[in-house]
Amino acid sequence: MPRSWTTTGRKAMSDENTEPRGARPVTDPAAPGREAEEAAGGDSEEAAGSDVVGEELEELVAGLRAERDEYLDLAQRAKADFENYRKRAARESADAERRAKAALARELVPSIDNLERALSAAEAGSEVARGVELVHGELQATLARAGVDSYDPTGERFDPTVHEAISTRTADGVEAGTVVETLERGYRLDGQVLRPARVVVSE
């Protein structure tokens, strides 16, 4: 191969692969604007995404508040229902207790009446009288513990709501319509008459 061709060929290839010194890279004039547009587009998408997240968060908070209010309302209703139930149960219990006491008193009162008649007939100070007095006192104490009290209206004005007139009679110096004698004492429970006093009234 001729020497001259080899040298010339190498020089030509070297010239093709070697970039001239001081040469500047070629740039796209539209690149800065396109980069700005891409950056602006990214910011817009980020802002839009933030708005969506904010709306979803607000909806979530609103839903939680509504759910909280619903549970709070249910709790308040349950509390009110329980309070009403407690009051009703207490009232029913008190009524039942009162009915039981009234029933007890109505059972004992006739026995007490008989004991009082026996005391009136018994000789004062006798063993029989003392025994009757003992039993009579025990029964009266039982009624008192149950809240039942007895009353003797002798000398009072006749009141048909708490007295039962068995008979009438003339009494000197006594205004008509006055209780002159109590045949059987009356009994009350918490102010309500269980049995009216049976009395004799002046004419």
GIRA-V859275 format. One record per residue. RES is the residue in one small letter. BURIAL is # if it has 24 or more other ideal C-beta (glycine too) atoms within 12 Angstrom, else .. Layout:
# GIRA-V859275
res=RES burial=BURIAL
res=RES burial=BURIAL
This chain:
# GIRA-V859275
res=m burial=.
res=p burial=.
res=r burial=.
res=s burial=.
res=w burial=.
res=t burial=.
res=t burial=.
res=t burial=.
res=g burial=.
res=r burial=.
res=k burial=.
res=a burial=.
res=m burial=.
res=s burial=.
res=d burial=.
res=e burial=.
res=n burial=.
res=t burial=.
res=e burial=.
res=p burial=.
res=r burial=.
res=g burial=.
res=a burial=.
res=r burial=.
res=p burial=.
res=v burial=.
res=t burial=.
res=d burial=.
res=p burial=.
res=a burial=.
res=a burial=.
res=p burial=.
res=g burial=.
res=r burial=.
res=e burial=.
res=a burial=.
res=e burial=.
res=e burial=.
res=a burial=.
res=a burial=.
res=g burial=.
res=g burial=.
res=d burial=.
res=s burial=.
res=e burial=.
res=e burial=.
res=a burial=.
res=a burial=.
res=g burial=.
res=s burial=.
res=d burial=.
res=v burial=.
res=v burial=.
res=g burial=.
res=e burial=.
res=e burial=.
res=l burial=.
res=e burial=.
res=e burial=.
res=l burial=.
res=v burial=.
res=a burial=.
res=g burial=.
res=l burial=.
res=r burial=.
res=a burial=.
res=e burial=.
res=r burial=.
res=d burial=.
res=e burial=.
res=y burial=.
res=l burial=.
res=d burial=.
res=l burial=.
res=a burial=.
res=q burial=.
res=r burial=.
res=a burial=.
res=k burial=.
res=a burial=.
res=d burial=.
res=f burial=.
res=e burial=.
res=n burial=.
res=y burial=.
res=r burial=.
res=k burial=.
res=r burial=.
res=a burial=.
res=a burial=.
res=r burial=.
res=e burial=.
res=s burial=.
res=a burial=.
res=d burial=.
res=a burial=.
res=e burial=.
res=r burial=.
res=r burial=.
res=a burial=.
res=k burial=#
res=a burial=#
res=a burial=.
res=l burial=#
res=a burial=#
res=r burial=.
res=e burial=.
res=l burial=#
res=v burial=#
res=p burial=.
res=s burial=.
res=i burial=#
res=d burial=#
res=n burial=.
res=l burial=#
res=e burial=#
res=r burial=.
res=a burial=.
res=l burial=#
res=s burial=.
res=a burial=.
res=a burial=.
res=e burial=.
res=a burial=.
res=g burial=.
res=s burial=.
res=e burial=.
res=v burial=.
res=a burial=.
res=r burial=.
res=g burial=.
res=v burial=#
res=e burial=.
res=l burial=.
res=v burial=.
res=h burial=#
res=g burial=.
res=e burial=.
res=l burial=#
res=q burial=#
res=a burial=.
res=t burial=.
res=l burial=#
res=a burial=.
res=r burial=.
res=a burial=#
res=g burial=.
res=v burial=#
res=d burial=#
res=s burial=#
res=y burial=#
res=d burial=.
res=p burial=#
res=t burial=#
res=g burial=.
res=e burial=.
res=r burial=.
res=f burial=#
res=d burial=.
res=p burial=.
res=t burial=.
res=v burial=#
res=h burial=#
res=e burial=#
res=a burial=#
res=i burial=.
res=s burial=.
res=t burial=.
res=r burial=.
res=t burial=.
res=a burial=.
res=d burial=.
res=g burial=.
res=v burial=.
res=e burial=.
res=a burial=.
res=g burial=.
res=t burial=#
res=v burial=#
res=v burial=#
res=e burial=#
res=t burial=#
res=l burial=#
res=e burial=#
res=r burial=#
res=g burial=#
res=y burial=#
res=r burial=#
res=l burial=#
res=d burial=.
res=g burial=.
res=q burial=.
res=v burial=#
res=l burial=#
res=r burial=#
res=p burial=#
res=a burial=#
res=r burial=#
res=v burial=#
res=v burial=#
res=v burial=#
res=s burial=#
res=e burial=.
